[in-house]
Amino acid sequence: MTPPSQLLLSGRYLLTMEEERPLIKEGALLVEGDSIVALGTSAELLARYPEAPQLHSAHGLIMPGLINVHTHAAMALFRGLADDLPLMQWLTEYIFPVEATLTADMVRIGTLLSLCEMIRSGTTSFCDMYLFAGAVAEAVEEAGMRAWLGEAIYDFPSPSYGELENGLALSQELILRYRKHPLISMTAVAHAVYTCSPSLLKRVADMARKENLRLAIHLAENEEEDRSCRERYGLSPVQHLEQLGILGPNLVAAHCVMLDEEEIALLARRGVKVAHCPQSNMKLGSGIAPADTLLAAGVCVGLGTDGSASNNTVDMFAEMNSMAKIHKARRRDPLPVIAQQALHCATLGGATVLGAEQAIGSLAVGKKADCIVIDLNQPHLTPLYNPVSHLVYAVKGSDVVHSMVNGRLLMQNRKLLSLDERAILKQANALATTFAKQ
């Protein structure tokens, strides 16, 4: 008797991202419950599990779901609202004012909108820092995604929680509420060195250490942040966090554009994890983070899209493409970041950034069944000589046909199964009329 929770996924290729047997032609994996229980060739698994229900994609490439290590999902509501502006002007004159009008329900709808896009484009896990984190968590539960979430903490009042102390209390409440959740992990979030005093940075870092959480922060994002930090504290942003005792293996530092060689070596020694967001940094004119040098120094680097207000998508295939190309252009050399490295940053590297490499990021027996299937039967993917090259340089998010998280299909044949996409689009469009008037 076949357990009802079994499903055999098979296709033209199985890309595992594991050192042993990384690519299996005519490959398959067997999902039971929330985990992978077997993988190999289709012939091998069909012989061993002849009664297992099968989802076969003749032209499909099965691979780990993509992991977006830095985003602000609900900012999908602001896509295109304030383009072609530098970071600080974009934040202070446009984003902060419109965010002051947000409600929990608005954030829930904005997050659902972004999750539709994530599922459609192959992302199965993401790390989010934003306002109304409880509403973000509600949307994640509805969608069936895997997420790391945290309430953004600032020195000034938040539209989510009001005064600072309320924000710290809210963070503790959310940590307790989701401590044993199978798909949601909480993080501690200090927004940035320019929005958090030294004492607040230390308090949030202490919370992260006490609760054994990832600590997320924007760090060294552009020249203005670097200059203001040096004027205020006599130190660069990285040096400032080092002096405060905050640099460490639980820190997920987003952007890291403004780094010198000594700071890169320091991040490597401290085990800091970096979220590389090339497209957002390009669009905001912040610069190019030295991800190639960070990787060479042994720093763990994952890929993030940032929010859709500064990207303007959450398509991780586009992010991989940008990562592999931007460093070639910067160095005038085709080798600083090759396709395999960019793909690793979006999968197993991203899992390591979030401390989840034992559960996700690659396809192996015992790991969680977080995977996607790419339809290779496309003009822009023909002919195919090297699957990894195609994934980074040619595949688009729209080529994803199936998406699974924790053993549950969230999309099959391009149809979302866990979310009412039409209703979400209608709600988001209704909200847009409100934001456009501000």
Secondary structure, 3 states (H helix, E strand, C coil): CCCCCEEEEEEEEEECCCCCCCEEECEEEEEECCEEEEEEEHHHHHHHCCCCCEEEEEEEEEEECEEEEEECHHHHHHCCCCCCCCHHHHHHHHHHHHHCCCCHHHHHHHHHHHHHHHHHCCEEEEEEEECCHHHHHHHHHHHCCEEEEEECECCCCECCCECHHHHHHHHHHHHHHCCCCCCEEECEEEEECCCCCHHHHHHHHHHHHHHCCCEEEEECCCHHHHHHHHHHHCCCHHHHHHHCCCCCCCEEEEECCCCCHHHHHHHHHHCCEEEECHHHHHHCCCCCCCHHHHHHCCCEEEECCCCCCCCCCCCHHHHHHHHHHHHHHHHCCCCCCCHHHHHHHHCHHHHHHCCCCCCCCCCCCCCECCEEEEECCCHHHCCCCCHHHHHHHCCCHHHEEEEEECCEEEEECCEECCCCHHHHHHHHHHHHHHHHCC
